[in-house]
Amino acid sequence: MKKVLFFLILFIILSAMLIWSLNALEIINFKASVVNLLNRIPFVKQYMITKADIESKKAENKKLSTEIQQKNKEIASFEGEIKELKKDLKEMELAFEDEKKRNQELSSKQETKKEKLNKLTEIYRRMEAPAAASVIEQLDRKFAAEVLANLKEEQAAAILQELSEGLAAELSKIIGSE
């Protein structure tokens, strides 16, 4: 049995050397012969990959790599835009908060001014028309018009009657334009 095994190994080695020599001398293209033989076997043929298949896959890979690089550049660009938009949004939110605070302050000031105007109007309601007219003559025209506009019509009319015609006309004009 050892002799058979020895001769079998010797035969395989000599066959391999012969095939290599013939292939090196380009007498027989062993690789092409094996490929042709395997291509004739149906279930093996589907697993065979040709050089053309490899080249097409390389070209497809290169194309996809280029597309990936392009998409990565676009993503980086979009991320930069998003960062800028977030920064702008933050600035707008801060500006909005500032405006909101200012609006609240103005609203508070207007409420305070309105309360003071109402108190002052109440004082003028309790005064006699000639006394109220003499005080209103001393006030700023716009403020005087606001006070008169808050009074009841009869009281405002009585005070206007006590004022000079020019001043009464001027205050009436201001009240009418508001």
PyMOL commands that set and color helices and strands:
alter all, ss='L'
color gray80, all
select helices_A, chain A and resi 2-24+30-39+42-45+51-126+129-136+141-150+153-162+165-177
alter helices_A, ss='H'
color red, helices_A
deselect
rebuild
show_as cartoon
